[in-house]
Amino acid sequence: VGKENPYLPSVAIVTQVIEETPNILSIQLELQDPEEKKSFGFKPGQVGQISVFGSGESTFVINSPSSQPETLQFTVMKVGVNTSAISNLSPGERVGIRAPLGNWFPCEQWEQKDILIIGGGIGLAPLRPLIFYILENRDKYGDLTLLYAAKTPEDRCYKYDLEQWEKSGHINMVQTIDTACHGWDQEVGLCPHVLEQLKPSPEDKVAITCGPPIMIKYTLEVLNKLKFKSDMVYTT
């Protein structure tokens, strides 16, 4: 943001609340100060700290497109005091925000390579801005594949994006749920098992994964079994 004191939160206004799943929602924020809003920028993978005044402060990844920094989206699972307070916010309310913070994906290093993105549940949040970035710079990258896993169809985040990406033809989509259910006609099985069945070639391919810790653990094991080099595998 470029302010003198990076520890002092900026004030942002809630502009929209989106219900992703029964216990996960996304909130969209806009910085209130015109100068801060104009100068704000971030890179895919960076985070922000949101404070609900009187409740606390928590860290969430910025999961909106980095090319549209005027509106920032964060996705929240209700698990504690501050996340519960965030879950109860309505458009027009004010929160504090400190951003951007943290590391980011080295997208420039991956140019001309194939990209394999592996997400589970709310773990798609930090991968979402990365997907947007690659789609917006599609000619700089090779094949783009997304393997996304969730417990049930209802537990998938960003259903609106998944549908649009599938229709776009610019990304190879593979979706899986833990156990079969009526009406589901895509893959069934845990993410690492489906990945192993897909047998993606490690040749000139970068793999990026995020999800529950147990999913990441076994996904990394599968990638190692598939001969992905450690410097071509990234996780959050």
C-alpha positions in Angstrom: 0.0 0.0 0.0 3.0 2.3 0.6 1.8 3.9 3.8 4.3 5.1 6.4 3.3 2.6 9.1 2.6 -0.9 7.6 1.3 -2.1 11.0 -1.6 0.4 10.9 -4.7 -1.2 9.3 -6.4 0.6 6.5 -10.2 0.8 6.5 -12.1 -1.2 3.9 -15.8 -1.5 3.2 -17.5 -4.8 2.6 -19.1 -4.7 -0.8 -20.4 -8.2 -1.3 -20.7 -11.5 0.7 -20.8 -14.8 -1.3 -21.9 -18.1 0.2 -19.5 -20.7 -1.2 -20.5 -23.7 0.9 -22.6 -24.2 4.0 -19.6 -23.2 6.2 -17.4 -21.2 3.9 -18.1 -17.7 2.5 -16.2 -15.1 0.5 -16.2 -11.4 1.2 -15.3 -8.6 -1.2 -13.7 -5.5 0.1 -12.8 -2.1 -1.2 -10.3 0.3 0.4 -12.0 3.4 1.6 -9.1 5.8 1.0 -9.0 6.8 -2.7 -5.2 7.2 -2.8 -4.6 3.8 -1.1 -7.1 2.2 -3.5 -5.4 3.7 -6.5 -1.9 2.6 -5.5 -2.7 -0.8 -4.1 -1.3 -3.9 -5.8 -0.5 -7.5 -5.0 0.9 -10.7 -6.5 -0.9 -14.1 -6.7 -0.3 -15.9 -3.4 0.0 -12.9 -1.1 -2.2 -12.5 1.9 -3.9 -9.8 4.0 -4.8 -9.5 7.6 -8.5 -8.7 8.2 -9.6 -7.3 11.6 -13.2 -7.0 12.7 -13.1 -4.2 15.2 -13.5 -5.6 18.7 -13.2 -9.2 17.7 -9.6 -9.7 16.4 -7.4 -10.1 13.3 -6.9 -13.1 11.1 -4.8 -13.8 8.0 -6.3 -14.9 4.7 -5.0 -15.1 1.1 -6.2 -12.5 -1.4 -8.0 -14.7 -3.9 -9.3 -12.2 -6.4 -7.5 -11.5 -9.7 -4.3 -9.5 -9.1 -5.2 -7.6 -12.3 -8.2 -6.1 -10.5 -6.8 -4.8 -7.2 -9.6 -2.3 -6.7 -11.8 -5.1 -5.3 -10.2 -7.7 -2.9 -11.8 -11.0 -2.2 -11.0 -13.2 0.9 -12.6 -16.6 1.7 -13.3 -17.6 5.2 -14.2 -20.8 7.0 -16.0 -20.2 10.3 -13.8 -21.8 12.9 -13.2 -19.2 15.7 -14.1 -15.8 17.2 -12.8 -13.5 14.4 -13.9 -15.8 11.5 -17.3 -16.0 13.1 -17.4 -12.2 13.3 -16.3 -12.0 9.6 -19.0 -14.5 8.7 -21.6 -12.1 10.2 -20.5 -9.1 8.2 -22.9 -7.4 5.7 -22.3 -5.1 2.8 -21.6 -1.6 3.9 -19.8 -2.6 7.1 -16.2 -1.6 7.8 -13.2 -3.7 8.6 -9.5 -3.2 9.0 -7.1 -4.6 6.5 -3.3 -4.9 6.3 -2.1 -6.0 2.9 -0.3 -7.2 0.8 1.8 -9.4 3.0 3.8 -12.5 2.5 5.4 -14.4 -0.4 4.0 -15.0 -3.8 4.1 -17.5 -6.6 7.1 -17.0 -9.0 4.9 -17.0 -12.1 7.5 -15.5 -14.3 9.8 -18.4 -13.7 7.2 -20.8 -15.0 6.7 -19.2 -18.4 6.7 -21.6 -21.3 6.1 -24.5 -19.0 3.0 -26.7 -18.5 1.2 -26.0 -15.3 -0.5 -28.6 -13.0 -2.6 -27.1 -10.2 -3.9 -29.4 -7.5 -6.4 -28.0 -5.0 -8.6 -29.4 -2.2 -11.6 -27.7 -0.6 -10.9 -24.2 0.6 -7.3 -24.8 -0.5 -8.4 -23.5 -4.0 -8.3 -20.0 -2.5 -4.6 -19.3 -2.9 -4.6 -21.0 -6.3 -7.5 -19.0 -7.6 -5.5 -15.8 -8.3 -2.8 -17.9 -9.8 -5.3 -19.5 -12.2 -6.6 -16.1 -13.2 -3.0 -14.8 -13.8 -2.2 -17.7 -16.1 -5.4 -17.4 -18.0 -4.8 -13.7 -18.5 -1.3 -14.5 -19.8 -2.3 -17.7 -21.5 0.2 -17.4 -24.4 3.1 -17.4 -22.0 2.4 -20.9 -20.6 1.9 -24.4 -22.0 -0.9 -26.7 -21.0 -2.9 -25.7 -17.9 -4.6 -28.4 -15.8 -6.6 -28.1 -12.6 -7.3 -31.1 -10.4 -9.8 -30.0 -7.8 -11.1 -32.2 -4.9 -13.8 -31.8 -2.4 -15.8 -34.0 0.0 -19.1 -33.5 -1.9 -20.3 -31.4 -4.8 -21.7 -28.9 -2.3 -18.3 -28.5 -0.6 -16.7 -27.2 -3.7 -15.7 -23.5 -3.5 -16.0 -21.1 -6.4 -18.6 -23.2 -8.3 -19.2 -20.2 -10.6 -15.5 -20.2 -11.5 -15.3 -24.0 -12.0 -18.2 -23.8 -14.4 -16.8 -20.9 -16.4 -13.3 -22.4 -16.5 -14.7 -25.7 -17.8 -16.6 -24.0 -20.6 -13.6 -21.8 -21.6 -11.6 -24.5 -23.2 -8.4 -22.8 -21.9 -7.9 -25.2 -18.9 -8.1 -28.9 -18.5 -10.5 -29.5 -15.7 -10.6 -32.6 -13.5 -12.9 -32.6 -10.5 -13.3 -35.3 -7.9 -15.3 -36.0 -4.7 -14.6 -38.4 -1.9 -17.5 -40.8 -2.4 -20.0 -41.3 -5.3 -23.3 -39.5 -5.1 -26.4 -39.2 -7.2 -26.0 -36.7 -10.1 -22.2 -36.6 -10.0 -20.7 -37.8 -13.3 -17.0 -36.8 -12.8 -14.1 -38.4 -10.9 -14.7 -40.1 -7.5 -11.8 -40.7 -5.1 -9.4 -38.9 -2.9 -7.2 -36.3 -4.6 -3.8 -38.2 -4.4 -5.4 -41.4 -5.7 -7.0 -39.5 -8.7 -3.7 -37.8 -9.4 -1.9 -41.1 -9.4 -4.5 -42.5 -11.9 -4.1 -39.5 -14.2 -0.3 -40.1 -14.3 0.6 -36.6 -15.5 4.0 -36.4 -17.2 6.6 -34.4 -15.2 8.3 -33.3 -18.4 8.7 -29.5 -18.3 5.7 -29.3 -15.9 5.3 -27.3 -12.7 3.0 -28.6 -10.0 1.4 -26.4 -7.4 -0.8 -27.7 -4.7 -2.8 -26.5 -1.7 -5.4 -28.1 0.5 -5.8 -29.8 3.8 -2.4 -30.8 5.3 -3.0 -34.5 4.9 -4.0 -34.1 1.2 -0.8 -32.1 0.6 1.3 -34.7 2.3 0.1 -37.6 0.1 -0.1 -35.4 -3.0 3.6 -34.6 -2.6 4.3 -38.3 -2.2 2.5 -39.1 -5.5 4.3 -36.3 -7.3 7.6 -37.7 -6.1 6.5 -41.2 -7.3 5.7 -39.7 -10.7 9.3 -38.3 -10.9 8.5 -34.6 -10.5 11.7 -32.8 -9.5 11.5 -31.0 -6.2 12.3 -27.6 -7.8 9.2 -28.1 -10.0 6.8 -28.6 -7.1 5.4 -25.8 -5.0 3.0 -25.7 -2.1 1.6 -23.0 0.1 
